């Protein structure tokens, strides 16, 4: 257990959830140890207030992770307290370095945080604040931009400023999660943002939001 969250290294797969089936393989001992060490380090970055919002009871560490037979890097199972993470894969085309693993973890953690922030016992307290945050985020995007899962639209948007990668074009949720993942795991984040003022404004907005409610200071996190 790390920061009150159970770490499941040998889950009984497959696991049936409300929306689908989690499948995969048990990870190797070496990869599990590496990933657990990473989780200990990364979870230590967060305040107790932030972790209290997270609706996570268990983190499943899985090799060759799939959800409904589709390959995934991470699966946040909203409403069931499960976050499944891929620790290794048979697909050699995928990046598996520790920096990428860190980003995936923080990306999925943000999705769980956003769900916990606006559902259940927190809905009345925080929902309006979160809607204001979303409104301000959208207003930072270029005027002509619209989020889309259409790959052709995403291809045509690649030259726009304001996004850390093209996956951000799919939805505001993915845009925020990607920015958050870079904030929490990318060394020299400020210098990296100097060439994109919109990304800089998004990082500043996210930073102010987190510090105001949860005392997560990403500058301190990055040292």
N, C-alpha and C positions, 0 to 999 in steps of 0.2 A: 504494500500500500504506500502511495506517495501523496502527500498533502490530502489525505482522506479519500483518495480515489484508488479503488482496487485495480491492480495491474494483472490481467489474465494472460499468462504466457502459454497455456495449453488448453485453449477453449475446446469444448466438445462441438466440433463442426460437422455438418452445417448448423447454423443457428437460424431459427425462424423468427422473424420480426413481423410487426403489423403490416409493413409495406413490402416485405420481400425476404429473400433468403441470403444470409451471409455465409460464404463458403471460402475455402482456401486450404492451406496446410499449416502444420505446426512448424514454427521457425527453428532454425538451427541454434544451438546453445550460444555460439559466438555472436550471432546477430542479435539474439535476445538480450544478452548482456550489454552489448553496445547500445541498443535502443533504450534499455532501462536506465542506463547511465545518462543518456541524453534527456530522457523524461525528467529525471531528478533535477538536472540542471535547468531545463526550460521551465518547469513548473515553479521553480524557486523564484522566477522573475515576477510572479504575480502576487498581488496583495490578497489577504484573506477575504476582503470585501468582494473582489473580483471572482474568486473561486466559489464564494457562496452563491453567486448568481448562476454559475455553470450547472446545468442539469445533467451532470455526469457522475454515475456511480461506478462504472467499469470502463477501463480501456482494454480492448482486445488487441493483442499483438499477433498478426497473422502473416504468413508467407503466401504470396500469389493470391492476394485478396480479390474476391469477387462479390458482387451484389446482383442477384438475379442473373447470374452467369455473365455479367459484364465486369471488366477489370476496373478496379478503383484503387486510388492511393489512400483514400480515407473515407469512412462512412459514418457520418453523425446520425444516429438513430434518435430522432427527436421524440420526446415523450416516453422513451423507454430507458433512458439513462445510459446508453451505450455509445461509445466512440471506438470504432474499429480502425486500425491503422496497419498499412502494409509495411513490413520491415525488410522484405526481400522478394525478388521476383525471378521467374524463369526467363522473362523478356529482357534480353541484353541491350535492347534499344533504349530502355528507360534509365534515367539518371538515378543512382542510388547513393550518391555521396551524402555525407552527414549534413551539409548545408541545405541540400534539397529536402532531406528528411525533416530538418528543423522547420523549414518553411511550410511543408505539408501539415505538420503538427499545429503550428500557430494558425494556419488557414482554417483548419477544421475546428480548432478551439474557438475561433471567432464566430463561426456558424452556430456552435452550441451556445456561446454567450448571447448572441442576438436572439436566439430562441428563448433562452432563460430570462432575458431582459424584458420580453414583451408577452410572456405567457404565464399561466398559473398565478401564483400569489403575487408576482411582480407586475402583472399586467396593468392594474389600476395605478400603481405608483410610478411606473416608468414609461408607459406606452406613448403618452403625449411627448415626452422628452425625446424618445427615439424617433418619432415621426418628424419632429423638428430637425433632428440630426440628419435624417434621410433627405428632407427638403433642402437643407443647406448643402448637402453633398451633391445632389443633382444639379443645383445651381452653379456648381464649380465646373461642370462639364462644358465643352464647347457648345455654342447655341444650336448647331445643326445635328448634334449627336443624339442617337437613340440606341438604347441597349437592344441587342438582338442575338438570338442563338443561330440565326441564319449564317452559315459559313461564308457566303458570298458578300453579305453585308459586312461581316467582320473583316474580310480581306480588304475591302474598300476603305475601311476605317483605319488601317494600320499606320497611316502617316499623321494621325491626329496626336497632339500633345494631351497629356492629362491621365495617361494610363501606364502602369508599370509593365504590362504585357497584353497580348491580344485576348487572353482569356477574360480579362476585365470587361470586354465588350459584351459579354453574354447577359449580365444582369448587374444591378446595383449591389446585390448581395455578394457576388463573386468579385466585383470591383473592390468593395470594402475589405473583404477577406484577404485578397491578394496584397493590398496596400498594408494591411495590418501584419501580414506574414513577413513582409519585407522590413517593416518597422521593428519587429521583434527579433529578427534573425540576420539582418544584413548589415555587416560592419560598414562604417562610413556612410550611413544612410543620408546624412545631410549633404555631403559633397556630391553624392550620386543624384540628388534632387536638384542641384544647381542649374541644370540645363532644362528643367521642366517646372515652370512656376505653378502650373495647375496641380501637378503631383505634390509639390511642396505645400500648397494650400490644403490639399486633402490630408496630408500627413499632419499638418498643424491642427486641422479640424478634429481629426481622430485623436490626436494627443490631448487637446483641451477637453474633449468629451471624456476620455478615460481618466484623466487626472481629476476632473470635477467630481465624478461619481465613484471612482474605484481606486484612485491613488496609484494608478499604474503609470510610472514615468519611464517611457521607452528610452529616453536619453540615458538614464541610469542603467537600464537593462543592457544597453549596448556598451556601457563603460566608456 
